[in-house]
Amino acid sequence: MSKVRVGLIGSGFIAAVHVRAFRRVYGVAVDVRTVISLDDNVADFAHRFAIPNSGRDWRAILNDPEIDVVDICTPPDLHAEMVIACMRAGKHVICEKPFTGYFGRPGDATPVGTKVAKSVMYQRVMEEMETTCAAIRASDRLFCYAECWVYAPAVAKAAEIIRASGDKVLFIRAENGHSGSHAAHAANWSLSGGGALIRQGCHPLTGVLYLKGVEAAARGERITVTDVTCDVGLIAPTLTPQQRTYLQAHPVDVEDWGVLSVTFSDATKATVFASDMVMGGLRNLLEAHTTGGAVYANIAPNTNVVAYLTDESRLGDVYINEKLDRKTGWQFVCVDEEGIRGFTGEMQDFMECVSLGRQPVCGLDLAYDTIKVHYAGYQAAEEGRRISL
């Protein structure tokens, strides 16, 4: 395919990140032709990124012969319906994380996050994923799971080391934390399918599952998740308005703190931490300890550029890092957000896959397994016990 033509659904933060990443793809001509969104900013978004077409009805993209790939950048409650429809329309699909979730059904008590048992959520989300996966597998189109951590250079280098060494990964610790989501839908289970544990924790969890998969392939083994334990918390509502001055989390029926512990079939372990209660900017960290050493992947913060800054008024729109409440003092400056956090790498892989007809590094299996483990974790937290998969 000489040119890959992309249709974008969504015009929020992550849609803008994806467009910038598309613009950095090399070796494959990428043309973002259309952006569809219910947000009032859709026309301005199209103008800002020089996208020739914009609209409000995402289903119009299904019959558009000029679109090869649909990039879904919507809240997760819309993912499954859109993925299935796009696959059946013969479109390749890029789906932003998380793959899906449980958002409630007619007749559910509300709010969903506190009224529906997590065991019920787990059962229903597994049923829905089977339907979605069946539609994907019945199609000859590609499904690309936009989990940036898999493509972050630090994690990619960790994978290269594990692959080359053949060492056993004994345990992994990974975390994603910041001061709260700027997205309004993040506060409600019915729109986000959970709180910090899945919204942020899906990044480190997918990274963990990916590295264990790399290890298994290198060693000629099959390694699966056998058991999950979990604890979640709701801290923000206990704080006074003054104590919440610098926190953006305003949860309604979702958690703002969570820790997930995973046991693998080879008896090794991993822990995943996620929280909206972390000050000082974004924390994306993963460390893998092996029989031959250790690898630390410091996605953010890292020391590519460290600066001491005294006068914020003179910095203008200089970008420092995501989720910072100020630019003064010692700062860990993000020099290339799209690259360091993996967005450039994932779009490079996806566009090559569409052009050359190969499978993506991050695809359906990782998307499915991540959701399965997360919802087993929610059940484990609610019931106070270990869940076996």
C-alpha positions as CSV (number, residue, x, y, z in Angstrom):
1,M,0.0,0.0,0.0
2,S,1.7,3.2,-1.2
3,K,-0.3,5.5,1.2
4,V,-2.2,4.7,4.4
5,R,-5.3,6.9,4.8
6,V,-6.4,7.4,8.4
7,G,-9.8,8.4,9.8
8,L,-9.7,9.6,13.4
9,I,-12.6,9.3,15.9
10,G,-12.1,11.7,18.7
11,S,-10.6,15.2,19.1
12,G,-9.3,15.2,22.6
13,F,-5.9,15.0,24.2
14,I,-4.9,11.6,23.0
15,A,-6.2,12.3,19.4
16,A,-3.8,15.2,19.2
17,V,-1.0,13.0,20.4
18,H,-1.8,10.4,17.8
19,V,-1.8,13.0,15.0
20,R,1.6,14.3,16.0
21,A,2.9,10.7,16.1
22,F,1.4,10.0,12.6
23,R,3.3,13.0,11.3
24,R,6.6,11.5,12.4
25,V,6.2,8.1,10.7
26,Y,8.9,7.5,8.1
27,G,9.0,5.0,5.2
28,V,5.2,4.9,4.9
29,A,3.1,7.8,3.6
30,V,0.4,8.5,6.1
31,D,-2.6,10.8,5.3
32,V,-4.9,11.7,8.1
33,R,-8.0,12.4,6.0
34,T,-10.9,12.8,8.5
35,V,-11.6,13.6,12.1
36,I,-15.0,12.7,13.6
37,S,-16.1,13.9,17.0
38,L,-19.1,15.0,19.0
39,D,-16.9,17.7,20.7
40,D,-17.6,21.2,19.6
41,N,-13.9,21.6,18.9
42,V,-13.8,19.2,16.0
43,A,-13.7,21.9,13.3
44,D,-10.9,23.7,15.1
45,F,-9.1,20.4,15.6
46,A,-9.2,19.7,11.9
47,H,-8.0,23.2,11.1
48,R,-5.2,23.0,13.7
49,F,-3.8,19.8,12.2
50,A,-4.6,20.5,8.6
51,I,-7.0,17.6,8.3
52,P,-9.2,18.2,5.2
53,N,-12.5,16.7,6.5
54,S,-14.4,16.7,9.8
55,G,-17.8,15.6,11.0
56,R,-19.9,14.5,13.9
57,D,-21.2,11.1,13.0
58,W,-18.6,8.4,13.4
59,R,-20.6,5.9,11.3
60,A,-20.0,8.0,8.2
61,I,-16.4,6.8,8.3
62,L,-17.5,3.1,7.8
63,N,-18.5,3.6,4.2
64,D,-15.8,6.1,3.3
65,P,-13.7,4.4,0.6
66,E,-10.9,6.9,1.2
67,I,-10.2,5.5,4.7
68,D,-8.0,2.5,5.3
69,V,-7.5,2.7,9.0
70,V,-9.8,4.0,11.8
71,D,-8.0,5.3,14.8
72,I,-10.4,5.2,17.8
73,C,-9.5,7.8,20.4
74,T,-12.8,8.0,22.3
75,P,-13.7,7.2,26.0
76,P,-13.5,3.4,26.5
77,D,-17.2,2.8,26.8
78,L,-17.5,3.3,23.0
79,H,-14.6,1.1,22.0
80,A,-16.3,-2.3,21.6
81,E,-19.1,-1.0,19.4
82,M,-16.8,1.0,17.2
83,V,-14.2,-1.8,16.8
84,I,-16.8,-4.3,15.7
85,A,-18.5,-1.9,13.3
86,C,-15.1,-0.9,11.7
87,M,-13.9,-4.5,11.4
88,R,-17.2,-5.5,9.7
89,A,-16.8,-2.5,7.4
90,G,-13.4,-3.8,6.3
91,K,-11.3,-1.1,8.1
92,H,-8.1,-1.7,9.9
93,V,-8.4,-0.5,13.5
94,I,-6.2,1.3,16.0
95,C,-7.8,1.2,19.4
96,E,-6.6,3.5,22.2
97,K,-6.2,1.9,25.7
98,P,-8.0,0.4,27.5
99,F,-9.4,-2.1,25.1
100,T,-12.8,-2.2,26.8
101,G,-14.5,-2.5,30.2
102,Y,-17.8,-2.8,32.0
103,F,-19.9,0.4,31.9
104,G,-23.3,-0.8,33.0
105,R,-26.3,-2.4,31.4
106,P,-30.0,-1.5,31.4
107,G,-31.4,-2.4,34.8
108,D,-28.2,-1.9,36.7
109,A,-28.4,0.1,39.9
110,T,-26.4,3.3,39.8
111,P,-23.8,4.4,40.3
112,V,-22.4,1.4,38.6
113,G,-19.0,1.4,40.3
114,T,-20.4,1.0,43.8
115,K,-23.7,-0.9,43.0
116,V,-22.7,-3.7,40.6
117,A,-20.7,-6.6,42.0
118,K,-17.2,-6.8,40.5
119,S,-17.8,-10.6,40.0
120,V,-20.7,-9.7,37.7
121,M,-18.5,-7.1,35.9
122,Y,-15.8,-9.7,35.3
123,Q,-18.2,-12.2,33.9
124,R,-19.9,-9.7,31.6
125,V,-16.7,-8.0,30.4
126,M,-15.3,-11.4,29.5
127,E,-18.5,-12.2,27.5
128,E,-18.3,-8.9,25.7
129,M,-14.6,-9.4,24.9
130,E,-15.4,-12.8,23.3
131,T,-17.9,-11.1,21.0
132,T,-15.4,-8.3,20.1
133,C,-12.6,-10.7,19.6
134,A,-14.7,-13.0,17.3
135,A,-15.5,-10.0,15.1
136,I,-11.8,-9.1,14.9
137,R,-10.8,-12.7,14.1
138,A,-13.5,-13.1,11.5
139,S,-12.1,-10.1,9.6
140,D,-9.0,-10.0,7.4
141,R,-8.2,-6.5,8.8
142,L,-5.6,-5.7,11.4
143,F,-6.3,-4.8,15.1
144,C,-3.7,-2.6,16.6
145,Y,-3.8,-1.9,20.3
146,A,-2.4,1.5,21.1
147,E,-0.6,0.8,24.3
148,C,2.3,3.2,24.2
149,W,4.4,1.6,27.0
150,V,5.1,-1.4,24.7
151,Y,6.8,1.0,22.3
152,A,8.4,3.3,24.7
153,P,12.2,3.1,23.9
154,A,13.0,2.3,27.6
155,V,10.7,-0.7,27.6
156,A,11.7,-1.7,24.1
157,K,15.3,-1.8,25.2
158,A,14.4,-3.8,28.3
159,A,12.7,-6.3,25.9
160,E,15.8,-6.4,23.7
161,I,18.0,-7.3,26.7
162,I,15.6,-10.0,28.0
163,R,15.3,-11.4,24.5
164,A,19.0,-11.6,23.9
165,S,20.0,-12.8,27.4
166,G,17.4,-15.5,27.7
167,D,17.4,-14.8,31.5
168,K,14.3,-15.6,33.6
169,V,12.4,-12.6,34.8
170,L,11.9,-13.1,38.5
171,F,9.7,-10.1,39.3
172,I,8.6,-6.8,37.8
173,R,7.6,-3.6,39.6
174,A,5.8,-1.0,37.5
175,E,3.8,2.1,38.2
176,N,1.9,4.9,36.6
177,G,0.9,7.8,38.8
178,H,0.0,11.5,38.5
179,S,-2.3,14.1,40.2
180,G,-5.5,13.1,38.4
181,S,-7.1,13.0,35.0
182,H,-8.1,16.1,33.1
183,A,-10.9,14.1,31.3
184,A,-14.4,14.5,32.8
185,H,-15.3,10.9,32.0
186,A,-12.6,9.6,34.2
187,A,-14.7,10.3,37.3
188,N,-17.5,7.8,36.4
189,W,-17.4,4.1,36.0
190,S,-20.1,4.1,33.4
191,L,-17.8,6.0,31.0
192,S,-14.3,4.8,32.0
193,G,-14.9,1.2,33.2
194,G,-13.0,1.8,36.4
195,G,-10.6,4.3,38.0
196,A,-6.9,4.8,38.3
197,L,-6.2,1.1,38.4
198,I,-7.4,0.5,34.8
199,R,-7.1,4.0,33.4
200,Q,-3.5,4.4,34.4
201,G,-2.6,0.9,35.5
202,C,-3.3,-0.6,32.1
203,H,0.0,1.0,30.9
204,P,2.3,-0.8,33.4
205,L,0.2,-4.0,33.4
206,T,0.5,-4.3,29.6
207,G,4.2,-3.6,29.8
208,V,4.5,-6.4,32.4
209,L,2.6,-8.9,30.3
210,Y,4.6,-7.9,27.2
211,L,8.0,-8.4,28.8
212,K,6.9,-11.8,30.2
213,G,5.8,-12.7,26.7
214,V,9.2,-11.7,25.3
215,E,10.8,-13.9,28.0
216,A,8.6,-16.8,27.2
217,A,9.3,-16.6,23.5
218,A,13.1,-16.3,24.1
219,R,13.1,-19.3,26.4
220,G,10.7,-21.4,24.3
221,E,8.2,-21.5,27.1
222,R,4.5,-20.6,27.6
223,I,3.9,-18.3,30.6
224,T,0.5,-17.2,31.7
225,V,-1.1,-15.4,34.6
226,T,-2.5,-17.8,37.2
227,D,-3.5,-15.7,40.1
228,V,-4.4,-12.0,40.9
229,T,-4.7,-10.1,44.2
230,C,-5.6,-6.4,44.5
231,D,-6.3,-3.5,46.8
232,V,-8.0,-0.3,45.8
233,G,-8.6,3.0,47.6
234,L,-10.7,6.2,47.4
235,I,-8.7,9.0,49.0
236,A,-9.8,12.2,47.3
237,P,-13.2,12.4,49.0
238,T,-11.6,12.3,52.5
239,L,-9.6,15.5,51.7
240,T,-10.7,19.1,52.5
241,P,-10.9,21.6,49.5
242,Q,-7.6,23.1,50.7
243,Q,-5.9,19.7,50.8
244,R,-7.0,19.1,47.2
245,T,-5.6,22.4,45.8
246,Y,-3.1,20.7,43.5
247,L,-5.0,17.4,42.9
248,Q,-7.3,17.1,39.8
249,A,-9.0,13.8,40.8
250,H,-12.7,14.2,41.4
251,P,-14.0,10.5,41.5
252,V,-17.6,9.7,41.7
253,D,-17.7,5.9,41.8
254,V,-14.2,5.0,40.8
255,E,-11.0,4.4,42.8
256,D,-8.1,6.9,42.8
257,W,-5.5,4.4,44.1
258,G,-4.8,0.8,43.3
259,V,-2.2,-1.9,43.5
260,L,-2.3,-5.2,41.6
261,S,-0.2,-8.3,42.3
262,V,0.1,-10.9,39.6
263,T,1.4,-14.5,39.9
264,F,2.6,-16.2,36.7
265,S,2.6,-19.9,35.8
266,D,6.4,-20.1,36.3
267,A,5.8,-18.9,40.0
268,T,7.3,-15.4,39.2
269,K,5.6,-12.2,40.3
270,A,4.7,-8.7,39.2
271,T,3.2,-5.7,41.0
272,V,1.4,-2.8,39.3
273,F,0.7,0.5,41.1
274,A,-1.6,3.3,39.8
275,S,-2.8,6.4,41.5
276,D,-4.3,9.9,41.0
277,M,-2.6,11.0,44.3
278,V,0.9,11.5,43.0
279,M,2.4,15.0,42.8
280,G,5.3,16.2,40.8
281,G,4.3,15.3,37.3
282,L,3.9,12.0,35.5
283,R,5.6,8.8,36.9
284,N,5.9,6.0,34.4
285,L,8.4,3.5,35.8
286,L,9.1,-0.2,35.3
287,E,11.9,-2.4,36.8
288,A,12.5,-6.0,35.8
289,H,14.7,-8.2,38.0
290,T,16.1,-11.3,36.3
291,T,18.4,-14.2,37.0
292,G,21.1,-12.3,35.2
293,G,20.6,-8.7,36.4
294,A,18.1,-5.9,36.4
295,V,16.7,-3.4,33.9
296,Y,15.1,-0.1,35.0
297,A,12.9,1.6,32.4
298,N,12.4,5.2,33.5
299,I,10.0,6.6,31.0
300,A,9.1,9.6,33.2
301,P,10.7,11.2,35.0
302,N,14.1,10.7,33.5
303,T,17.3,12.7,33.4
304,N,17.6,13.5,29.7
305,V,17.3,17.1,30.7
306,V,17.2,18.3,34.3
307,A,16.8,22.0,34.8
308,Y,16.5,24.4,37.8
309,L,14.0,27.1,36.9
310,T,13.2,30.3,39.0
311,D,10.9,32.5,36.9
312,E,7.9,30.8,35.4
313,S,6.6,34.0,33.9
314,R,9.5,34.0,31.4
315,L,9.0,30.4,30.2
316,G,5.9,31.1,28.2
317,D,4.6,27.9,26.6
318,V,7.8,25.9,27.1
319,Y,6.6,22.4,27.8
320,I,8.2,20.7,30.8
321,N,6.2,17.5,31.5
322,E,2.6,16.4,31.9
323,K,0.6,16.9,35.1
324,L,3.0,19.6,36.6
325,D,1.4,22.3,38.6
326,R,4.4,24.6,38.2
327,K,7.6,25.0,36.2
328,T,9.9,26.3,39.0
329,G,12.5,24.5,41.0
330,W,14.3,21.4,39.8
331,Q,12.5,19.9,36.8
332,F,12.8,16.7,34.8
333,V,12.2,18.0,31.3
334,C,10.5,15.8,28.8
335,V,12.5,16.4,25.6
336,D,10.3,14.3,23.2
337,E,7.1,13.2,24.7
338,E,5.7,11.4,21.7
339,G,9.0,9.5,21.3
340,I,9.9,8.8,24.9
341,R,6.4,7.6,25.9
342,G,6.1,5.3,22.8
343,F,3.5,7.1,20.7
344,T,5.9,7.6,17.7
345,G,7.0,3.9,17.9
346,E,3.5,2.5,18.0
347,M,2.3,4.5,15.0
348,Q,5.4,3.6,13.1
349,D,4.7,-0.1,13.8
350,F,1.0,0.2,13.0
351,M,1.5,2.0,9.7
352,E,4.2,-0.5,8.6
353,C,1.8,-3.4,9.5
354,V,-1.0,-1.9,7.3
355,S,1.4,-1.2,4.5
356,L,3.3,-4.5,4.6
357,G,0.6,-6.8,5.9
358,R,2.3,-8.0,9.1
359,Q,0.9,-8.3,12.6
360,P,1.6,-5.5,15.2
361,V,3.9,-5.9,18.2
362,C,0.9,-4.9,20.4
363,G,-2.3,-6.5,19.3
364,L,-5.4,-8.4,20.4
365,D,-3.8,-10.8,22.8
366,L,-2.2,-8.1,25.0
367,A,-5.4,-6.0,24.8
368,Y,-7.5,-9.0,25.9
369,D,-5.2,-10.2,28.7
370,T,-4.8,-6.8,30.2
371,I,-8.6,-6.3,30.6
372,K,-9.0,-9.9,32.0
373,V,-6.4,-9.3,34.7
374,H,-7.7,-5.9,35.6
375,Y,-11.2,-7.1,36.2
376,A,-10.0,-10.2,38.1
377,G,-8.2,-7.6,40.2
378,Y,-11.3,-5.6,40.8
379,Q,-13.1,-8.7,41.9
380,A,-10.2,-9.7,44.2
381,A,-10.2,-6.3,45.8
382,E,-13.9,-6.3,46.5
383,E,-14.0,-9.9,47.8
384,G,-10.7,-9.7,49.7
385,R,-9.3,-12.8,48.2
386,R,-7.0,-14.2,45.5
387,I,-8.6,-14.8,42.1
388,S,-7.4,-17.7,40.1
389,L,-7.6,-17.4,36.3
